[in-house]
Amino acid sequence: MLQSRKSKNTALSYFFWEQFQQFSYKTVPIQAWTALLKGYVHSGMMAKADSLFNHLCFTQSSKSAASERGSDRHKRKWEGSDTGPNVRTLNTLLRGCLWTATSFGIDGNDIVDIKDMPQNTLVGGVITAERAWSLCGSVNIKCDSSSYEYYISLLAQSLKCKAAEDCLQKMRSEFGIPDCKGVETIDDVDPTMLESLVVCLVVVARGYALLGERNDGQRCAAEALHYLDISATNKTSSAPLSSTSSAKKHTTGGKKAWRDSNAPTNSLDDGRSNGRREESNQLFRSHRLSELRSEVYSLRDLCSIDTSPSSEHTKHTRSLSTENASYVAQMLMTRLLCFSGGGTTGKDATKVATKTRKSNVLDDNRQLIHSLWHSFGLKETVGRLLTEKDNDMRDMFHSALTKISSKDRKRKQSALPSVLSTEMCNSLMSHVVGDGVISRDSGCIDFAQVFKPVGIDSGTSLGTQESKSLNIELGAGSGDWACLQAKLNPSENYVTVELRADRVAQTFAKCILQHQQIGGRGKNTPLTNVCCVGSECGLFLRDKIEPGSVKTIFVNHPEPPTQTYSERADKPNSATHIEAEEPAHMLNSQTITSAAAALESNGKGRLIIVTDNLIYARLICHTLVRTLEKDNKLVGLVPSEVRDLRRVESFGNASI
């Protein structure tokens, strides 16, 4: 395995950076490097992923320079090598950036001491994405539609909507996508390209809505809807492109649904496999387009609410709650908490904790604020507060703004620092929220502080937060189920826990941009009883939840581990099952143990798991049994509800 090497010259290169002449791995093919990069981003190790991509770009630039200076023989050697980063390498890193929020060098569960880190060691999220995007030109990486979709999504998620639109225009120009005004059909553009364009327009419209900029939000939503209508009527949208050259032109980056049907296959099963893949992709595309259309309608209607002086709706409130920058800042800093991210649950989550890491509240607060600052738009929101003459906020950032006399928002936002000191983080938290959301005594989240009414909702509380039940959904995805439950049960609080940062951002947007018709008029009614958390589920339950404080933990259709391991659940008493190492998946035994500790005692708490996977259902039951056998005091049961977990229950036409 590669050894870590720390450089004194640059903090971003502490893992891989070496002089090109001394680098002994220069012949490793890019496929191997990309596989290693994929492992890093799935595990949330963005410091290593950032450093690896930086190293690959540096060595490629060095090779190009050496090739230009060298002989024809050396030029041919470098031209024939396949070691430089390509679009798949870039897209792998950008996906990791979507899954993780910007933070101070967190690799898995190892947090580097912030005091010893220089200012430029922020990694993950939009920070790493912007660095990678700037390096593409130097190594001749030609971006595809996926690259643009990922990068624009990251910019819009961080509320850098103008920069996202500029990138969107570049995407249109590069792929020849015409303006949709006055156009009914577009026959010469790959349908996947149109879908990527719609995704970009939707995330930009969502970003503008979160900024309270209704006109821009409505414009982008209307444009996305028009492209959706064009895609629906486009005769090429229901089949792959017939032109082989066109398919090859637009399908880099993993668009397997549009693979050339005449391409050679590797086995006799490839034909059937490709057919199943195409059918699966068609179903996925149909569902995706349906969800996009639903969100576009919601955003368009939300941004089109009548705000004229004569409107009854605007007499006592703004059309959009997000037009109040102070309200957005309070919601961001109480209803969105990002501790870690990644693509999948890592093996560390299955290990028995020898001791719980003593939480450093100041470091945790600083990590939380920097994730919000860069990846979820807090910096842009503070910039809005500065233009709204928030004197306390102006005093807080006085040193950064002394050289700016203009009232221009863009200049003030760009003048805000990228890295905030601990003192500044504490002042920002105190000014916007009051007391912090993390208890100084236990390091756990203080949900009474989290769900404290803010801004325009301060006089509409449904009772003290201590009296409200706390419910948690693990693996919440984009938050559809939890948002519906919170809407139906306003007297209870809900916490969504999701590993992927982009899904956490989508859940938060759903909450704050809730839209419904009241009395024939549209109204923005934010869900203030939902807190969106970015974290690995087991570690969150163990380190951030007070024991015995949760009424119900919901797990809806969790992702199973490898099928090979799960099948061993059919033979729970076999030696292979007993000795097998527990795989990395969300509902491992350590998560079950942490969930039991978090639930209310005396049988009041509930762990509700829903799955339609029979093999995984068996594995979950056996995991529960083994966990209880190790410690039968984990769960307190009401005598009338005692059930034997070994009992066979119906599961459709099968049994477990």
C-alpha positions as CSV (number, residue, x, y, z in Angstrom):
1,M,0.0,0.0,0.0
2,L,1.2,3.5,-0.7
3,Q,2.8,5.3,2.2
4,S,1.9,8.7,3.4
5,R,4.4,11.5,2.7
6,K,3.9,14.9,4.3
7,S,5.3,17.8,2.4
8,K,6.3,21.1,4.0
9,N,5.5,23.0,0.8
10,T,1.8,22.5,0.5
11,A,-0.9,21.2,2.8
12,L,-3.0,19.8,0.0
13,S,-0.2,17.4,-1.0
14,Y,0.5,15.8,2.3
15,F,-0.5,12.3,1.2
16,F,0.9,11.7,-2.3
17,W,3.1,14.6,-3.3
18,E,6.6,13.7,-4.4
19,Q,9.0,15.0,-6.9
20,F,8.2,13.6,-10.4
21,Q,11.7,12.3,-10.9
22,Q,11.6,10.3,-7.7
23,F,8.0,9.0,-8.0
24,S,8.1,5.2,-8.4
25,Y,4.5,4.7,-9.3
26,K,4.4,6.7,-12.5
27,T,3.5,3.6,-14.6
28,V,0.4,2.7,-12.6
29,P,-2.6,3.0,-15.1
30,I,-5.2,5.6,-14.5
31,Q,-7.9,2.9,-14.1
32,A,-6.1,1.8,-10.9
33,W,-5.8,5.4,-9.6
34,T,-9.4,6.0,-10.4
35,A,-10.4,2.8,-8.5
36,L,-8.4,4.0,-5.5
37,L,-10.0,7.5,-5.7
38,K,-13.4,5.8,-5.8
39,G,-12.6,4.0,-2.6
40,Y,-11.6,7.2,-0.9
41,V,-14.8,9.1,-1.9
42,H,-17.1,6.3,-0.9
43,S,-15.5,6.2,2.5
44,G,-15.7,10.0,2.9
45,M,-11.9,10.4,2.8
46,M,-11.9,13.6,0.9
47,A,-8.5,14.8,2.1
48,K,-6.9,11.8,0.5
49,A,-9.1,12.0,-2.6
50,D,-8.3,15.7,-3.0
51,S,-4.6,15.1,-2.6
52,L,-4.6,12.1,-5.0
53,F,-6.4,14.1,-7.8
54,N,-4.0,17.0,-7.2
55,H,-1.0,14.7,-7.5
56,L,-2.3,13.0,-10.7
57,C,-2.8,16.4,-12.3
58,F,0.7,17.5,-11.2
59,T,2.4,14.4,-12.6
60,Q,0.5,14.7,-15.8
61,S,1.5,18.3,-16.3
62,S,5.1,17.3,-15.5
63,K,4.9,14.6,-18.1
64,S,3.6,17.0,-20.7
65,A,6.4,19.4,-20.0
66,A,9.0,16.6,-20.2
67,S,7.5,15.4,-23.4
68,E,7.8,18.8,-25.0
69,R,11.4,19.1,-23.9
70,G,12.4,15.5,-24.8
71,S,13.2,13.7,-27.9
72,D,10.7,12.1,-30.3
73,R,11.2,8.8,-28.6
74,H,10.2,10.3,-25.2
75,K,7.3,12.1,-26.8
76,R,6.0,8.8,-28.2
77,K,6.4,7.2,-24.7
78,W,4.3,9.8,-23.0
79,E,1.7,10.0,-25.7
80,G,1.2,6.2,-25.5
81,S,0.9,6.1,-21.7
82,D,-2.4,5.8,-20.0
83,T,-1.6,7.3,-16.6
84,G,-3.2,10.8,-16.7
85,P,-6.5,11.7,-15.2
86,N,-9.5,11.5,-17.5
87,V,-13.2,12.5,-17.3
88,R,-14.0,9.4,-15.3
89,T,-11.4,10.3,-12.7
90,L,-12.9,13.8,-12.5
91,N,-16.5,12.6,-12.2
92,T,-15.5,10.1,-9.5
93,L,-14.1,13.0,-7.5
94,L,-17.0,15.3,-8.2
95,R,-19.5,12.6,-7.0
96,G,-17.5,12.4,-3.8
97,C,-17.8,16.2,-3.5
98,L,-21.6,15.9,-3.8
99,W,-21.6,13.3,-1.0
100,T,-19.5,15.2,1.4
101,A,-19.7,18.8,2.8
102,T,-16.6,21.0,3.1
103,S,-14.8,20.4,6.4
104,F,-11.4,20.4,8.0
105,G,-9.6,17.3,6.7
106,I,-11.9,14.6,8.0
107,D,-10.9,11.2,6.7
108,G,-13.4,8.7,7.9
109,N,-13.7,9.1,11.6
110,D,-10.2,10.6,12.1
111,I,-10.3,14.3,12.7
112,V,-7.1,16.2,12.3
113,D,-6.3,18.7,15.1
114,I,-7.6,22.0,13.7
115,K,-5.0,24.0,15.6
116,D,-2.2,22.3,13.6
117,M,-3.8,22.8,10.2
118,P,-3.1,25.7,7.9
119,Q,-6.0,27.7,6.4
120,N,-6.0,26.0,3.0
121,T,-6.8,22.5,4.3
122,L,-10.6,22.8,3.9
123,V,-11.5,19.8,1.7
124,G,-14.7,18.2,0.3
125,G,-17.8,19.7,-1.1
126,V,-17.6,22.7,-3.3
127,I,-14.0,23.6,-2.2
128,T,-12.5,20.4,-3.6
129,A,-14.8,20.6,-6.7
130,E,-13.6,24.2,-7.5
131,R,-10.0,23.2,-7.2
132,A,-10.5,20.1,-9.4
133,W,-12.5,22.1,-12.0
134,S,-9.7,24.7,-12.3
135,L,-7.2,21.9,-13.0
136,C,-9.1,20.3,-15.9
137,G,-7.7,22.6,-18.5
138,S,-4.1,22.0,-17.5
139,V,-4.4,18.2,-18.0
140,N,-6.8,18.4,-21.0
141,I,-9.8,16.7,-19.4
142,K,-12.8,17.2,-21.6
143,C,-15.9,17.4,-19.3
144,D,-19.1,15.5,-20.2
145,S,-22.7,16.2,-19.2
146,S,-22.2,14.4,-15.9
147,S,-19.3,16.6,-15.0
148,Y,-21.3,19.7,-15.6
149,E,-24.3,18.3,-13.7
150,Y,-22.2,17.5,-10.7
151,Y,-20.3,20.8,-10.6
152,I,-23.4,23.0,-11.2
153,S,-25.3,21.1,-8.5
154,L,-22.5,21.8,-6.1
155,L,-22.4,25.5,-6.9
156,A,-26.2,25.8,-6.6
157,Q,-26.2,23.9,-3.4
158,S,-23.8,26.4,-1.9
159,L,-26.1,29.1,-3.3
160,K,-23.5,30.4,-5.8
161,C,-26.3,30.6,-8.3
162,K,-24.8,33.2,-10.6
163,A,-21.6,31.1,-11.0
164,A,-23.8,28.0,-11.6
165,E,-25.7,29.8,-14.4
166,D,-22.4,30.9,-16.0
167,C,-21.3,27.3,-16.0
168,L,-24.7,26.3,-17.4
169,Q,-24.2,28.6,-20.3
170,K,-20.8,27.1,-21.0
171,M,-22.4,23.6,-20.9
172,R,-25.0,24.7,-23.5
173,S,-22.4,26.2,-25.7
174,E,-20.1,23.2,-25.6
175,F,-22.8,20.7,-26.4
176,G,-24.8,22.8,-28.8
177,I,-28.0,22.9,-26.8
178,P,-30.2,25.7,-28.2
179,D,-32.2,28.2,-26.2
180,C,-35.6,26.7,-25.6
181,K,-37.5,30.0,-26.4
182,G,-39.8,29.4,-29.4
183,V,-38.5,25.8,-29.8
184,E,-40.8,22.9,-29.8
185,T,-38.5,20.0,-30.6
186,I,-34.7,19.4,-30.5
187,D,-33.8,16.3,-32.5
188,D,-30.0,16.5,-32.7
189,V,-29.2,16.5,-29.0
190,D,-28.8,13.4,-26.9
191,P,-31.8,13.0,-24.5
192,T,-29.5,12.4,-21.6
193,M,-27.9,15.7,-22.3
194,L,-31.4,17.4,-22.0
195,E,-32.0,15.6,-18.8
196,S,-28.7,16.8,-17.3
197,L,-29.7,20.3,-18.4
198,V,-33.0,20.1,-16.7
199,V,-31.4,18.8,-13.5
200,C,-29.0,21.8,-13.6
201,L,-31.9,24.3,-14.1
202,V,-33.9,22.7,-11.3
203,V,-31.0,22.9,-8.7
204,V,-30.3,26.5,-9.8
205,A,-34.0,27.4,-9.4
206,R,-34.0,25.8,-6.0
207,G,-30.9,27.8,-5.1
208,Y,-32.5,31.1,-6.2
209,A,-35.6,30.2,-4.1
210,L,-33.5,29.7,-1.1
211,L,-31.9,33.1,-1.7
212,G,-35.4,34.6,-1.9
213,E,-34.8,35.7,-5.5
214,R,-38.3,34.8,-6.9
215,N,-37.9,36.2,-10.4
216,D,-34.7,34.3,-11.2
217,G,-36.2,31.2,-9.5
218,Q,-39.3,31.4,-11.6
219,R,-37.3,32.0,-14.8
220,C,-35.2,28.9,-14.3
221,A,-38.1,26.7,-13.3
222,A,-40.1,27.8,-16.4
223,E,-37.1,27.0,-18.6
224,A,-36.7,23.6,-17.0
225,L,-40.3,22.9,-17.6
226,H,-40.1,23.8,-21.2
227,Y,-37.1,21.5,-21.7
228,L,-39.0,18.7,-20.0
229,D,-41.9,19.2,-22.4
230,I,-39.4,19.2,-25.3
231,S,-37.9,16.0,-24.0
232,A,-41.3,14.3,-23.7
233,T,-42.2,15.1,-27.3
234,N,-38.8,14.5,-28.7
235,K,-38.9,11.4,-30.9
236,T,-35.4,10.4,-29.8
237,S,-36.2,10.4,-26.1
238,S,-37.6,6.9,-26.1
239,A,-34.7,5.2,-27.9
240,P,-30.9,5.5,-28.0
241,L,-29.4,7.7,-30.7
242,S,-29.1,5.8,-34.0
243,S,-25.9,7.5,-35.0
244,T,-22.9,5.7,-33.7
245,S,-20.7,8.8,-33.9
246,S,-23.3,10.8,-31.9
247,A,-23.5,8.1,-29.3
248,K,-19.7,8.1,-28.9
249,K,-19.7,11.9,-28.8
250,H,-22.0,12.2,-25.8
251,T,-21.8,9.0,-23.8
252,T,-18.5,9.5,-21.9
253,G,-18.8,9.3,-18.2
254,G,-20.9,6.2,-17.7
255,K,-24.2,6.7,-19.6
256,K,-24.6,3.0,-20.1
257,A,-28.2,3.3,-21.2
258,W,-27.0,4.8,-24.5
259,R,-24.3,2.2,-25.2
260,D,-23.9,1.4,-28.9
261,S,-25.9,-1.7,-29.6
262,N,-23.3,-2.8,-32.3
263,A,-20.5,-2.8,-29.8
264,P,-18.8,-6.1,-29.2
265,T,-19.9,-8.1,-26.2
266,N,-17.7,-10.0,-23.8
267,S,-20.0,-13.1,-23.2
268,L,-23.1,-14.8,-24.4
269,D,-25.0,-13.2,-21.4
270,D,-24.1,-9.6,-22.5
271,G,-27.1,-9.4,-24.7
272,R,-29.5,-10.3,-22.0
273,S,-27.6,-8.2,-19.5
274,N,-27.7,-5.1,-21.7
275,G,-31.4,-5.6,-22.2
276,R,-32.0,-5.7,-18.5
277,R,-29.8,-2.7,-18.0
278,E,-31.7,-0.8,-20.7
279,E,-35.0,-1.6,-19.1
280,S,-33.7,-0.6,-15.7
281,N,-32.4,2.7,-17.1
282,Q,-35.7,3.4,-18.8
283,L,-37.5,2.9,-15.5
284,F,-35.0,5.0,-13.6
285,R,-35.2,7.8,-16.3
286,S,-39.0,7.8,-16.2
287,H,-39.1,8.1,-12.4
288,R,-36.4,10.7,-12.4
289,L,-38.2,12.9,-15.0
290,S,-41.4,12.5,-13.0
291,E,-39.7,13.8,-9.8
292,L,-38.1,16.6,-11.7
293,R,-41.4,17.7,-13.2
294,S,-43.0,17.6,-9.7
295,E,-40.3,19.8,-8.2
296,V,-40.3,22.2,-11.2
297,Y,-44.1,22.8,-10.8
298,S,-43.6,23.4,-7.0
299,L,-40.8,25.8,-7.5
300,R,-42.6,27.7,-10.3
301,D,-45.7,28.1,-8.2
302,L,-43.7,29.0,-5.1
303,C,-41.8,31.7,-6.9
304,S,-45.0,33.0,-8.6
305,I,-47.0,33.8,-5.5
306,D,-48.7,37.2,-5.9
307,T,-46.7,39.9,-4.0
308,S,-48.6,42.9,-5.3
309,P,-49.6,45.5,-2.6
310,S,-53.3,44.6,-3.1
311,S,-52.7,40.9,-2.5
312,E,-54.4,39.6,0.7
313,H,-51.5,37.2,1.1
314,T,-48.9,39.9,1.5
315,K,-50.5,42.1,4.1
316,H,-48.9,40.3,7.0
317,T,-46.1,38.2,5.6
318,R,-43.6,37.9,2.8
319,S,-44.4,35.6,-0.1
320,L,-41.3,33.6,0.6
321,S,-39.8,32.9,4.0
322,T,-36.4,32.9,2.4
323,E,-36.7,36.6,1.5
324,N,-35.8,37.1,5.1
325,A,-32.1,36.4,5.3
326,S,-32.1,36.3,9.1
327,Y,-34.7,33.6,9.0
328,V,-32.7,31.5,6.5
329,A,-29.5,31.9,8.6
330,Q,-31.4,30.7,11.8
331,M,-32.9,27.7,9.9
332,L,-29.5,26.8,8.5
333,M,-27.7,26.9,11.8
334,T,-30.4,24.9,13.7
335,R,-32.2,22.7,11.2
336,L,-29.1,21.5,9.2
337,L,-26.3,19.7,11.0
338,C,-23.6,18.1,8.9
339,F,-21.0,16.0,10.8
340,S,-19.7,13.6,8.1
341,G,-20.4,12.3,4.6
342,G,-19.6,9.7,2.1
343,G,-21.1,7.3,-0.4
344,T,-21.4,4.1,1.7
345,T,-21.2,3.0,5.3
346,G,-17.6,2.1,6.1
347,K,-16.1,-0.8,8.0
348,D,-15.3,1.4,11.0
349,A,-19.1,1.6,11.7
350,T,-19.1,-2.2,12.5
351,K,-16.3,-2.1,15.0
352,V,-17.0,-2.2,18.7
353,A,-16.3,1.2,20.3
354,T,-13.5,0.8,22.9
355,K,-14.4,4.2,24.2
356,T,-16.5,7.1,22.9
357,R,-14.4,10.0,21.7
358,K,-14.9,12.9,24.1
359,S,-16.5,15.5,22.0
360,N,-14.7,18.8,21.7
361,V,-17.7,21.2,21.4
362,L,-15.7,24.1,20.1
363,D,-14.2,22.0,17.3
364,D,-17.6,20.4,16.5
365,N,-19.2,23.8,16.2
366,R,-16.4,25.0,14.0
367,Q,-16.7,22.0,11.7
368,L,-20.5,22.5,11.5
369,I,-20.3,26.2,10.7
370,H,-17.6,25.7,8.0
371,S,-19.7,23.0,6.4
372,L,-22.7,25.4,6.4
373,W,-20.5,28.3,5.3
374,H,-19.2,26.7,2.1
375,S,-21.5,23.8,1.2
376,F,-25.0,24.9,2.2
377,G,-24.9,28.7,1.5
378,L,-24.3,30.3,4.9
379,K,-21.6,32.5,3.5
380,E,-24.0,33.8,0.8
381,T,-26.7,34.3,3.4
382,V,-24.4,36.3,5.7
383,G,-23.6,38.4,2.7
384,R,-27.3,39.2,2.3
385,L,-27.4,40.2,6.0
386,L,-24.6,42.6,5.5
387,T,-26.6,44.4,2.7
388,E,-29.6,44.5,5.0
389,K,-27.7,46.6,7.5
390,D,-27.3,44.0,10.2
391,N,-24.9,46.1,12.3
392,D,-24.0,43.3,14.7
393,M,-23.0,41.2,11.7
394,R,-21.1,44.0,10.2
395,D,-19.1,44.5,13.4
396,M,-18.4,40.8,13.5
397,F,-16.7,40.9,10.0
398,H,-15.4,44.4,10.4
399,S,-11.8,43.6,9.6
400,A,-12.7,41.8,6.4
401,L,-15.0,44.6,5.2
402,T,-13.0,47.7,6.1
403,K,-11.6,48.0,2.6
404,I,-15.0,47.7,1.0
405,S,-16.9,50.9,0.9
406,S,-19.4,49.9,-1.8
407,K,-22.8,48.5,-1.0
408,D,-22.5,45.9,-3.7
409,R,-23.5,42.5,-2.4
410,K,-21.2,40.5,-4.6
411,R,-18.1,42.4,-3.4
412,K,-19.1,42.1,0.2
413,Q,-19.6,38.3,-0.1
414,S,-16.3,37.8,-1.8
415,A,-14.6,39.8,1.0
416,L,-15.9,37.4,3.6
417,P,-13.2,35.0,4.8
418,S,-13.1,31.4,3.7
419,V,-11.8,30.2,7.1
420,L,-13.4,31.5,10.3
421,S,-11.6,31.5,13.7
422,T,-13.1,29.7,16.6
423,E,-14.0,33.1,18.2
424,M,-15.7,34.2,15.0
425,C,-17.7,30.9,14.9
426,N,-18.8,31.3,18.5
427,S,-19.8,34.9,17.8
428,L,-21.7,33.9,14.7
429,M,-23.5,31.1,16.5
430,S,-24.4,33.4,19.4
431,H,-25.7,36.2,17.1
432,V,-27.8,34.0,14.9
433,V,-28.9,31.2,17.2
434,G,-28.1,32.1,20.8
435,D,-26.8,29.1,22.7
436,G,-25.2,26.5,20.6
437,V,-27.0,23.4,19.4
438,I,-24.4,21.0,20.9
439,S,-24.4,20.5,24.7
440,R,-21.1,21.6,26.3
441,D,-21.6,19.0,29.0
442,S,-22.3,15.8,27.0
443,G,-21.3,16.7,23.4
444,C,-24.8,15.5,22.4
445,I,-27.3,17.6,20.4
446,D,-29.6,19.8,22.4
447,F,-32.8,19.3,20.5
448,A,-34.7,21.8,22.6
449,Q,-32.3,24.4,21.2
450,V,-32.5,22.9,17.7
451,F,-36.3,23.1,17.5
452,K,-36.6,26.4,19.3
453,P,-39.0,28.6,17.2
454,V,-37.1,31.1,15.1
455,G,-37.9,34.3,13.3
456,I,-41.4,34.5,11.9
457,D,-42.4,31.3,13.8
458,S,-41.4,32.5,17.2
459,G,-44.9,33.2,18.3
460,T,-46.5,30.1,16.8
461,S,-45.0,27.3,18.9
462,L,-47.1,24.2,19.6
463,G,-45.7,23.9,23.1
464,T,-42.4,23.6,24.8
465,Q,-39.8,21.5,23.0
466,E,-39.3,19.3,26.0
467,S,-42.9,18.0,25.7
468,K,-42.5,17.1,22.0
469,S,-41.7,13.5,21.0
470,L,-38.4,13.0,19.1
471,N,-38.5,10.7,16.1
472,I,-35.5,9.8,13.9
473,E,-35.3,8.3,10.4
474,L,-32.1,6.6,9.5
475,G,-31.0,6.6,5.9
476,A,-33.6,9.2,5.1
477,G,-32.5,9.8,1.5
478,S,-34.0,13.0,0.1
479,G,-36.5,13.3,3.0
480,D,-39.8,12.7,1.3
481,W,-41.2,10.3,4.0
482,A,-40.0,12.3,7.0
483,C,-41.3,15.6,5.5
484,L,-44.7,14.1,5.0
485,Q,-44.8,12.7,8.6
486,A,-43.7,16.1,10.0
487,K,-46.5,17.8,8.0
488,L,-49.1,15.3,9.3
489,N,-47.8,15.4,12.9
490,P,-46.8,19.1,13.6
491,S,-46.7,18.4,17.4
492,E,-43.8,16.0,17.0
493,N,-40.2,16.6,16.0
494,Y,-38.4,14.6,13.3
495,V,-34.7,14.2,12.6
496,T,-33.5,12.8,9.3
497,V,-30.1,11.2,9.2
498,E,-28.4,10.7,5.8
499,L,-24.8,10.1,4.9
500,R,-24.8,11.9,1.5
501,A,-24.6,15.7,1.8
502,D,-26.5,16.4,-1.4
503,R,-29.5,14.5,-0.1
504,V,-29.3,16.4,3.2
505,A,-29.4,19.6,1.2
506,Q,-32.4,18.4,-0.7
507,T,-34.3,17.5,2.5
508,F,-33.5,21.0,4.0
509,A,-34.8,22.6,0.8
510,K,-38.0,20.6,0.9
511,C,-38.6,21.7,4.5
512,I,-38.0,25.4,4.0
513,L,-39.6,25.7,0.6
514,Q,-42.8,23.8,1.5
515,H,-45.7,25.1,-0.7
516,Q,-49.4,24.5,-0.3
517,Q,-52.7,26.0,-1.4
518,I,-54.6,27.7,1.3
519,G,-58.0,29.3,0.5
520,G,-57.2,29.1,-3.2
521,R,-53.9,30.9,-2.8
522,G,-50.3,29.5,-2.7
523,K,-48.4,29.9,0.5
524,N,-44.9,29.1,1.6
525,T,-45.2,27.1,4.9
526,P,-41.8,25.9,6.1
527,L,-41.6,22.7,8.2
528,T,-39.8,23.8,11.3
529,N,-40.2,20.5,13.1
530,V,-37.6,18.7,10.9
531,C,-33.8,18.7,11.6
532,C,-31.6,17.4,8.7
533,V,-28.4,15.7,9.8
534,G,-25.5,14.5,7.7
535,S,-23.7,11.7,9.4
536,E,-23.1,7.9,9.5
537,C,-26.2,6.6,11.4
538,G,-24.5,4.4,14.0
539,L,-22.0,7.0,15.0
540,F,-24.6,9.7,15.2
541,L,-26.8,7.6,17.5
542,R,-23.8,6.7,19.7
543,D,-22.1,10.1,20.0
544,K,-24.8,12.8,19.4
545,I,-28.0,11.4,21.0
546,E,-28.8,11.5,24.7
547,P,-29.6,8.0,26.0
548,G,-33.4,7.3,26.4
549,S,-34.5,10.4,24.5
550,V,-36.0,9.1,21.3
551,K,-39.6,7.9,20.9
552,T,-39.2,6.1,17.5
553,I,-36.4,5.2,15.2
554,F,-37.6,4.5,11.6
555,V,-35.6,2.7,9.0
556,N,-37.4,2.6,5.6
557,H,-36.0,0.2,3.0
558,P,-32.3,0.2,4.0
559,E,-29.6,-0.7,1.5
560,P,-28.5,-4.4,2.0
561,P,-24.9,-5.5,2.3
562,T,-23.4,-7.8,-0.2
563,Q,-25.7,-10.6,-1.4
564,T,-23.1,-13.3,-0.7
565,Y,-23.0,-12.4,3.0
566,S,-26.7,-11.9,3.3
567,E,-27.4,-15.4,2.0
568,R,-25.6,-16.8,5.0
569,A,-28.5,-15.6,7.1
570,D,-30.4,-18.6,5.7
571,K,-28.1,-20.8,7.9
572,P,-27.7,-18.9,11.1
573,N,-26.1,-21.8,13.0
574,S,-23.5,-22.6,10.4
575,A,-19.8,-22.2,11.1
576,T,-19.4,-19.8,8.2
577,H,-22.1,-17.6,9.5
578,I,-20.8,-17.5,13.0
579,E,-17.2,-16.8,12.0
580,A,-18.0,-14.4,9.2
581,E,-16.9,-10.8,9.6
582,E,-19.9,-8.5,9.7
583,P,-20.2,-6.5,6.5
584,A,-20.3,-2.7,6.2
585,H,-24.0,-1.8,6.2
586,M,-26.2,0.6,8.1
587,L,-28.0,-1.8,10.3
588,N,-25.0,-3.6,11.7
589,S,-24.9,-4.8,15.3
590,Q,-23.3,-1.6,16.6
591,T,-26.0,0.5,15.1
592,I,-28.6,-1.7,16.7
593,T,-26.9,-1.4,20.1
594,S,-26.7,2.4,19.7
595,A,-30.4,2.6,18.7
596,A,-31.4,0.6,21.7
597,A,-29.6,2.9,24.0
598,A,-31.1,6.0,22.3
599,L,-34.7,4.8,22.6
600,E,-37.0,5.6,25.5
601,S,-36.8,3.0,28.3
602,N,-39.4,0.6,29.7
603,G,-40.6,-0.4,26.3
604,K,-41.8,3.0,25.3
605,G,-39.3,3.4,22.5
606,R,-39.7,1.7,19.1
607,L,-37.4,0.6,16.4
608,I,-39.4,0.2,13.2
609,I,-37.6,-1.4,10.1
610,V,-39.3,-1.8,6.7
611,T,-37.8,-3.8,3.9
612,D,-39.0,-5.7,0.9
613,N,-35.8,-7.7,0.6
614,L,-36.4,-11.2,2.1
615,I,-32.8,-12.2,2.4
616,Y,-32.0,-8.9,4.2
617,A,-35.0,-9.2,6.4
618,R,-33.6,-12.6,7.6
619,L,-30.2,-11.0,8.2
620,I,-31.7,-8.1,10.2
621,C,-33.7,-10.6,12.4
622,H,-30.6,-12.7,13.1
623,T,-28.6,-9.6,13.9
624,L,-31.2,-8.5,16.4
625,V,-31.2,-11.9,18.0
626,R,-27.4,-12.1,18.3
627,T,-27.3,-8.6,19.7
628,L,-29.9,-9.4,22.3
629,E,-28.1,-12.6,23.2
630,K,-24.9,-10.7,23.9
631,D,-26.8,-8.2,26.1
632,N,-30.4,-8.9,27.0
633,K,-30.6,-5.6,28.9
634,L,-30.5,-3.6,25.8
635,V,-34.2,-3.4,25.2
636,G,-36.9,-3.0,27.9
637,L,-40.1,-4.8,26.8
638,V,-43.6,-4.2,28.1
639,P,-44.8,-7.7,29.3
640,S,-47.9,-7.7,27.1
641,E,-45.7,-7.0,24.0
642,V,-43.0,-9.5,24.5
643,R,-42.4,-11.4,21.3
644,D,-39.8,-14.0,20.3
645,L,-37.7,-12.7,17.5
646,R,-37.2,-16.3,16.3
647,R,-40.8,-16.7,15.5
648,V,-41.6,-17.2,11.8
649,E,-43.6,-14.4,10.4
650,S,-45.2,-14.0,7.0
651,F,-43.3,-12.1,4.3
652,G,-45.6,-12.1,1.2
653,N,-45.6,-15.6,-0.1
654,A,-42.4,-16.5,1.7
655,S,-41.4,-16.6,5.4
656,I,-38.6,-15.5,7.7
